[in-house]
Amino acid sequence: MKIPIIIFFIVLVSLVAIKWVLPGSLRFLGNQLVYTTDLAKSDAIVVLSGGLGNRTKLGIDLYKKGLSSKLILSGGQLFRELAAADLMSEYALELNVKKEDIVLERQSQSTYENATFTLKKLQQLNIRSIIVVTSNFHTKRSFKIFQKVLKGSDIKIQITGSEDNIDYDQWWKDYESSQKILTECFKSIVYKIIH
């Protein structure tokens, strides 16, 4: 008679955990990936490739609001000689960004490389402050990577995220959102181990 009571208690506790505890934990996990700073005028806006153009559009919007007169588009090779930065530049030109205000970083294949190769451009242009633009779910890891790579350069880093179509209150209920959040969590762990 005691075994059924124990099983009932275990099932009851499990149901409570699934219904009330697990969603709160998952909500917390997703929100831990998002980090933004207050934005002020800077020497350059650095837009990381990825997303469906939302990152580039936000970078252009910030440029047009006067937060910077320089747009650095960072993204490497996609196919043959075509780099993500090239596509981002075409989009920026379509939206009336001056060609002379665009700088391309065409080598990077990862967020760490975005920061590494962009640093070279920043040093060449004597840039002292940047706004990094990426997707919301990618902001915290991106900020930490840029902090590490730019350490000692005295370049001030700000960061903001573009719309990424993730409902952070219930991301686990959507396949695309789950894939983005879980991949970013995994990449964050790997980054901490490697760097």
C-alpha positions in Angstrom: 0.0 0.0 0.0 2.9 2.4 0.6 4.3 2.0 -2.9 1.2 3.5 -4.7 1.3 6.5 -2.3 5.0 7.1 -3.1 4.3 6.8 -6.8 1.4 9.2 -6.5 3.6 11.7 -4.7 6.4 11.4 -7.3 3.9 11.9 -10.1 2.3 14.9 -8.3 5.6 16.6 -7.7 6.6 15.9 -11.3 3.5 17.5 -12.7 3.9 20.5 -10.5 7.5 20.9 -11.7 6.5 20.6 -15.3 3.6 23.0 -15.0 5.1 25.8 -12.9 8.8 25.4 -12.3 10.1 24.3 -15.8 8.6 27.2 -17.7 10.1 29.7 -15.3 13.5 28.1 -15.7 13.2 28.1 -19.5 12.1 31.7 -19.5 15.0 32.7 -17.3 17.4 30.7 -19.6 16.2 32.5 -22.7 16.4 36.0 -21.2 19.9 35.4 -20.0 21.1 35.5 -23.6 19.8 39.1 -24.1 22.0 42.0 -23.1 21.9 45.6 -24.3 23.5 48.9 -23.3 22.3 52.4 -23.5 23.3 53.8 -26.9 25.1 57.1 -27.4 26.8 58.6 -30.5 29.8 56.5 -31.5 32.6 56.5 -34.2 31.1 53.4 -35.9 28.2 51.0 -36.0 29.4 47.4 -36.4 26.7 45.1 -37.9 27.3 41.4 -37.6 26.0 39.2 -40.4 23.2 36.8 -39.8 19.4 37.0 -39.5 17.2 37.9 -42.3 18.3 41.5 -42.7 17.0 42.7 -39.4 20.5 43.3 -38.1 21.5 45.4 -41.1 18.2 47.3 -41.1 18.7 48.2 -37.4 22.3 49.3 -38.1 21.1 51.5 -40.9 18.3 53.0 -38.8 20.9 53.9 -36.1 23.1 55.4 -38.8 20.2 57.5 -40.1 19.4 58.6 -36.5 22.9 60.1 -36.4 24.4 57.7 -33.9 27.4 57.3 -36.2 28.6 58.3 -39.6 30.4 55.0 -40.3 28.8 51.6 -40.9 31.1 48.6 -40.6 29.4 45.5 -42.1 31.0 42.3 -40.8 30.5 38.9 -42.5 32.6 36.5 -44.5 32.3 34.3 -47.5 29.0 32.7 -48.4 29.6 31.4 -51.9 32.7 31.7 -54.1 33.7 35.4 -53.8 30.4 36.6 -52.4 30.6 37.6 -48.7 27.7 38.3 -46.4 29.1 41.9 -46.0 28.6 42.4 -49.8 24.9 41.6 -49.5 24.6 43.8 -46.4 26.3 46.6 -48.3 23.9 46.3 -51.2 21.0 46.6 -48.8 22.5 49.6 -47.1 23.1 51.3 -50.5 19.4 50.6 -51.5 18.4 52.4 -48.2 20.5 55.4 -49.1 23.6 54.9 -47.0 26.5 56.8 -48.6 29.0 54.4 -50.1 31.9 56.3 -48.5 30.3 55.6 -45.0 30.4 51.8 -45.5 33.4 49.7 -44.5 33.3 46.0 -45.3 34.9 43.2 -43.2 34.6 40.2 -45.5 36.7 37.5 -43.8 34.8 36.4 -40.6 33.1 33.1 -40.3 32.2 33.3 -36.6 31.4 35.9 -33.9 34.9 35.6 -32.6 36.3 36.3 -36.1 33.7 39.2 -36.5 35.4 40.8 -33.5 39.0 39.9 -34.5 38.8 41.1 -38.1 36.7 44.2 -37.2 39.4 45.2 -34.6 41.9 45.6 -37.5 39.5 47.9 -39.3 38.8 49.9 -36.2 42.5 50.4 -35.6 43.1 51.4 -39.3 40.3 54.0 -39.0 41.3 55.2 -35.5 37.9 54.4 -34.2 37.5 54.8 -30.4 33.8 53.8 -29.9 31.4 51.4 -31.5 27.8 50.2 -31.4 27.6 46.4 -32.1 24.4 45.3 -33.8 23.3 41.7 -33.8 20.1 39.7 -33.0 18.7 39.9 -29.5 19.5 36.3 -28.6 23.1 36.8 -29.7 23.8 40.1 -27.8 25.3 38.7 -24.5 27.8 36.4 -26.1 28.7 39.0 -28.8 29.3 41.6 -26.1 31.6 39.3 -24.1 33.5 38.3 -27.3 34.0 41.9 -28.4 35.1 42.9 -24.8 37.7 40.1 -24.8 39.0 40.8 -28.3 39.1 44.6 -27.9 40.6 44.5 -24.4 43.5 46.9 -24.1 42.4 48.8 -27.2 40.5 51.5 -25.2 37.6 51.2 -27.7 34.2 51.8 -26.0 31.7 49.0 -26.8 27.9 49.4 -26.9 25.5 46.7 -28.0 22.0 46.4 -29.2 19.8 43.7 -30.6 17.5 43.6 -33.6 14.1 41.9 -33.6 14.6 38.1 -33.8 11.0 36.9 -33.6 11.5 35.0 -30.4 8.9 35.1 -27.7 11.2 34.9 -24.7 8.3 34.1 -22.4 7.6 30.8 -24.2 10.4 30.2 -26.7 10.4 26.4 -26.0 7.0 26.1 -27.6 8.3 27.1 -31.1 10.7 25.0 -33.1 12.7 27.9 -34.7 13.0 29.8 -31.4 14.0 26.6 -29.6 16.7 26.0 -32.1 18.1 29.5 -31.9 18.0 29.6 -28.0 19.5 26.2 -27.5 22.2 26.7 -30.2 23.2 30.0 -28.6 23.3 28.4 -25.1 25.6 25.7 -26.5 27.8 28.2 -28.2 28.0 30.3 -25.0 29.2 27.2 -23.1 31.7 26.3 -25.8 33.0 29.9 -25.9 33.5 29.9 -22.1 35.5 26.6 -22.3 37.7 27.6 -25.3 38.3 31.3 -24.5 
